[in-house]
Amino acid sequence: MEIPSLSRRSSLLLATPAESGDFLPVLRWLILMSLTVFGVAVLWHLGLIRLMLETDRTHVSSLILLLFVLTTLHCLTQTWIVSKELTAVRSFQDGLHGDRGFLRALAGDPSSAPQGSVIARHVANLVAKARAQKGRRVDQTLLLRALTDQLRGRERIGLFVSEALLRLALLGTAVGFILMLIPIAGLTAFDAESLRKALAGMSSGMAIALNVTVTGIATALLLKLQYFYLDKAIADLLTTITELTEVHVVSVLEHEGDG
């Protein structure tokens, strides 16, 4: 009879269901990147990546891959930060439910507000605003708008880079077609050797165009998917903060102001 209890207790030592939900964005990123690494390993084993890098004389594909790796690391960093903010919101909510006098203490002394997280700074701003307004209705619309802009700023660079990768893919395609047409423009004789060199040059240009196009489109799609998951995590964070402050914090501050 002791074994199920020990099993549940050991699972709680790893993480509670709420804590597991906080780091769900990081888990999504890890799953996506695991599939991506597996796909890259298969392509490398088949020799397609090495062939692409060897045939790309413009090195646009290498530039696209470098931008993709750097932006992916940026997405991981921002996803981890948002997950930590979700943990802070959950901890703040647990403290709120565990101590009914917590908000009243905040209303009397704004310096007692916890520091270091988005929810802490937002609640501290609400408390300071309620004290400055001296009993008037507390409207957090502007504060929530500023908070939204701050959090949404974490994903703007990723959206910009994903669009830039598509533009680089188009640029590489155009350069590849130009390189493909140069041997035809310089063709002065129609003997077998001249035609062979012209066809080799056309094939090289076409390979550059197709390789850069595929690389740019694939990396742009993967980046958009990563930042889509980040956007979803930020939306969950904003929704939780709005509900928590509107229902619990603002109502108590207005009540204290009326009193």
C-alpha positions in Angstrom: 0.0 0.0 0.0 3.0 2.3 0.4 4.3 2.0 -3.1 1.6 4.2 -4.9 2.1 6.9 -2.3 5.9 6.9 -2.7 5.5 7.0 -6.5 3.3 10.1 -6.4 5.6 11.7 -3.9 8.7 11.1 -6.1 6.9 12.5 -9.1 6.1 15.7 -7.1 9.8 16.0 -6.3 10.5 16.4 -10.0 7.7 18.9 -10.8 4.1 19.6 -9.9 1.6 19.7 -12.8 1.5 23.5 -12.5 5.3 23.7 -12.8 5.3 21.4 -15.8 2.8 23.7 -17.5 5.0 26.7 -16.8 7.8 25.2 -18.8 5.6 23.8 -21.6 6.9 26.4 -24.1 10.5 25.2 -23.5 9.3 21.6 -24.0 7.7 22.6 -27.3 10.9 24.2 -28.4 12.9 21.1 -27.5 10.6 18.8 -29.4 10.7 21.0 -32.5 14.5 21.3 -32.4 14.9 17.5 -31.8 12.9 16.9 -35.0 14.9 19.5 -36.8 18.3 18.0 -35.7 17.1 14.6 -36.7 16.1 15.9 -40.2 19.5 17.7 -40.5 21.3 14.5 -39.5 19.5 12.5 -42.2 20.3 15.1 -44.9 23.9 15.1 -43.8 24.1 11.3 -43.9 22.7 11.4 -47.5 25.3 14.0 -48.4 22.8 16.7 -49.5 24.0 19.3 -47.1 27.6 18.9 -48.0 26.6 19.0 -51.7 24.7 22.2 -51.1 27.6 23.9 -49.4 30.1 22.8 -52.0 28.0 24.0 -55.0 26.9 27.3 -53.5 29.6 29.7 -54.7 27.7 32.7 -53.4 27.7 31.4 -49.8 24.2 32.8 -49.3 23.1 29.4 -48.0 25.8 29.5 -45.3 24.7 33.0 -44.3 21.0 31.8 -44.1 22.1 28.8 -41.9 24.2 31.1 -39.6 21.3 33.5 -39.2 18.9 30.6 -38.5 21.2 29.2 -35.7 21.7 32.6 -34.0 18.0 33.4 -34.1 17.1 30.0 -32.8 19.3 30.5 -29.8 17.6 33.9 -29.3 14.2 32.2 -29.4 15.3 29.6 -26.8 16.5 32.4 -24.5 13.2 34.3 -24.8 11.2 31.1 -24.4 13.1 30.3 -21.2 12.5 33.9 -19.9 8.8 33.7 -20.6 8.6 30.3 -18.8 10.3 31.8 -15.8 7.7 34.6 -15.9 4.9 32.1 -15.9 6.5 30.4 -12.9 6.6 33.8 -11.1 3.0 34.5 -11.9 1.9 31.1 -10.5 4.0 31.7 -7.4 2.4 35.2 -7.0 -1.0 33.7 -7.4 -0.3 31.0 -4.8 0.9 33.6 -2.3 -2.3 35.6 -3.1 -4.6 32.7 -2.3 -2.6 31.7 0.7 -2.5 35.1 2.4 -5.6 37.2 2.2 -3.9 40.2 3.9 -1.1 40.2 1.3 -2.7 42.8 -1.0 -3.9 45.0 1.8 -0.2 45.1 3.0 0.7 46.1 -0.6 -1.9 48.9 -0.6 -0.4 50.3 2.6 3.2 49.9 1.6 4.1 49.7 -2.1 7.7 49.0 -1.3 6.7 45.6 0.1 5.8 44.4 -3.4 8.0 41.6 -4.7 10.6 42.6 -7.2 12.4 41.0 -10.2 9.5 39.7 -12.4 7.0 41.1 -14.8 4.0 40.5 -12.5 5.8 42.0 -9.6 6.6 45.2 -11.5 3.1 45.4 -12.8 1.5 45.0 -9.4 3.9 47.6 -7.9 2.8 50.0 -10.7 -0.8 49.3 -9.9 -0.3 49.9 -6.2 1.6 53.2 -6.9 -1.1 54.3 -9.2 -3.9 53.5 -6.7 -2.1 55.5 -4.0 -1.5 58.5 -6.4 -5.1 58.6 -7.5 -6.4 58.6 -3.8 -9.5 56.5 -4.1 -10.4 57.0 -7.7 -11.1 54.0 -10.0 -7.9 52.1 -11.0 -7.7 51.7 -14.7 -4.8 49.4 -15.8 -5.5 49.7 -19.6 -2.4 51.8 -20.3 -0.2 49.7 -18.0 -1.4 46.5 -19.7 -0.7 48.0 -23.1 2.8 48.9 -22.1 3.3 45.5 -20.7 2.1 43.9 -23.9 4.4 46.0 -26.0 7.3 45.0 -23.7 6.6 41.3 -24.0 5.8 41.3 -27.7 9.1 43.0 -28.3 10.7 39.7 -27.5 9.5 38.1 -30.7 9.9 41.0 -33.2 13.5 40.2 -34.1 12.5 36.6 -34.9 9.7 37.7 -37.2 12.1 40.1 -38.9 14.8 37.5 -39.4 12.3 35.0 -40.8 11.1 37.5 -43.4 14.8 38.4 -44.1 15.5 34.7 -44.8 12.8 34.6 -47.4 14.3 37.8 -49.0 17.7 36.2 -49.0 16.2 33.1 -50.7 14.8 35.3 -53.4 18.1 37.1 -53.8 20.0 33.7 -54.0 17.5 32.6 -56.6 18.0 35.7 -58.7 21.8 35.4 -58.4 21.6 31.7 -59.4 19.6 32.5 -62.5 22.1 35.2 -63.5 25.0 32.8 -63.1 23.0 30.3 -65.1 22.6 32.7 -68.0 26.1 34.1 -68.1 27.6 31.0 -69.9 24.8 31.3 -72.6 25.5 35.0 -73.1 29.2 34.3 -73.5 28.7 31.4 -76.0 30.4 32.2 -79.3 30.8 28.7 -80.8 28.5 25.7 -80.9 31.1 22.9 -80.9 30.8 20.1 -78.4 33.3 21.5 -75.9 31.8 24.9 -75.8 28.3 23.5 -75.3 29.6 21.2 -72.6 31.1 24.2 -70.7 27.9 26.2 -71.2 25.7 23.4 -69.9 28.0 22.9 -66.9 27.8 26.6 -66.0 24.0 26.5 -66.4 23.8 23.5 -64.1 25.9 25.2 -61.5 23.8 28.4 -61.6 20.6 26.3 -61.4 22.0 24.4 -58.4 22.8 27.6 -56.6 19.3 29.0 -57.2 17.5 25.9 -56.0 19.7 25.3 -53.0 19.4 28.8 -51.7 15.6 28.8 -52.3 15.1 25.6 -50.4 17.4 26.6 -47.6 15.7 30.0 -47.1 12.2 28.7 -47.2 12.8 25.8 -44.9 14.7 27.9 -42.2 12.1 30.7 -42.5 9.3 28.2 -41.8 11.1 26.7 -38.8 11.7 30.1 -37.4 8.1 31.2 -37.8 7.0 28.0 -36.1 9.4 28.6 -33.1 8.2 32.2 -32.7 4.6 31.1 -33.1 5.0 28.9 -30.0 6.8 31.9 -28.3 3.8 34.1 -29.2 1.4 31.6 -27.7 3.4 31.5 -24.5 3.4 35.3 -24.3 -0.3 35.4 -24.9 -0.9 32.9 -22.0 1.3 35.0 -19.8 -0.6 38.2 -20.6 -3.9 36.5 -20.1 -3.0 35.2 -16.7 -1.6 38.5 -15.6 -4.7 40.4 -16.8 -7.1 38.0 -15.1 -5.1 37.9 -11.9 -4.7 41.6 -11.5 -8.2 42.6 -12.7 -10.0 40.1 -10.4 -7.8 40.2 -7.3 -5.4 43.1 -7.3 -7.5 46.0 -8.8 -10.6 45.1 -6.8 -8.8 45.1 -3.5 -7.0 48.3 -4.3 -10.2 50.1 -5.2 -11.8 48.7 -2.0 -9.0 50.0 0.1 -9.2 53.3 -1.7 -12.9 53.6 -1.0 -12.3 52.7 2.6 
